[in-house]
């Protein structure tokens, strides 16, 4: 019998996921021909990009039937009124402090106006949907005394019903959602609306407008599915949170990549880098300029495909199922690898346009950014290694990944690019 490790099945199907982006692009084309822009048009694009994936997940993959959902669709639904009310109390206790933080923290001011507008528009509907969702799911859960129930019971004075580890994981998961969801909602509205308004008649190979439009479109689609991932964290479609990053290091290296930490602090004061830029460097060589631009777009497209691989379950700092298909069939961190290569190709900090001193300084700064992403990868691997499926996948990747040759290099006796399964507790 062979002892060869097999690649485990992915939690999503990459081919099915691709139906969403195709539908989103069709919706964008139709909306552009109708000259429709603004939040309503962006909402249509998002719905068009989500519905095919969710439907195919349910009809083909039958994700609602997976054991990981914790639901039993064959049992007669027996929702308990008192239990559901207790869970809703737990939900209110979860969201209340987040709403208070949004009100108190100066960060959540004018820039987040589109997010507040959405909350005002859909807030009542979300409350009604939450009540209905809790009622329906409660009756189908194998273990209905979930973390919301535990929080509610603790607030009612029954502290013995609360499990500290469950509540801590729950709190971390909601903090992640609270931080990233407003950010990506605004990103999506701004970037998708800009694509809908873009004057494509001006696109031409004679200048770099086509390159910039293509890059903007890639990142607009990326933030669309990132935003959707934070919204659709639902047990009934198996996209719910399994676990949230438990370490401060994991949180630090992830949060510093996003505003306000990146733009106001790290990018400006610590890891600021510049460069001649490939458009200036190759301005006198149009053919080479487009070859270089094509390489950048290829990297950004790989990055986008890595986001598509998540389907509707993208989320930083969380475990919501193990991906092994699409770009993840070839390397464990396709998004980080492709994105970092694109940044080096775009800025070219190592070319001494302003002198060697600045080139060394900027190269070290961008190297610091790349190292930050390396640490994100390492902390994510440590977190996901709690799942045996990820351990099997990572060990398979040691032998089959396209970047497996990096694992041959040793630094002080450590192989930084080769996965080592964690020791089992005795």
Secondary structure, 3 states (H helix, E strand, C coil): CCCCCCCCCCCCCHHHHHHHHHHHHHHHHHHHHCCCCCHHHHHHHHHHHHHHHHHHHHHHHCHHHCHHHCECCCCCCCCCHHHHHHHHHHHHHHHHHHHHHHHHCCCCCHHHHHHHHHHHHHHHHHHHHHHHHHHHHHHHECCCCCHHHHHHHHHCCCHHHCCHHHHHHHHHHHHHHHHHHHHHHHHHHHHHHHHHHCCHHHCCCCCCHHHHHHHHHHHHHHHHHHHHHHHCCCHHHCCCCCEECCCHHHHHHHHCCCCCHHHHHHHHHHCCCCCCCHHHHCCCCHHHHHHHHHHHHHHHHHHHHHHHCCCCCCCCCEECCCCCCHHHHCCCCHHHHHHHHHHHHHHCCCCCCCCHHHHHHHHHHHHHHHHHHHHHHHHHHHHHCCCHHHHHHHHHHHHHCCCHHHHHCCECCECCCCCCCCCCCC
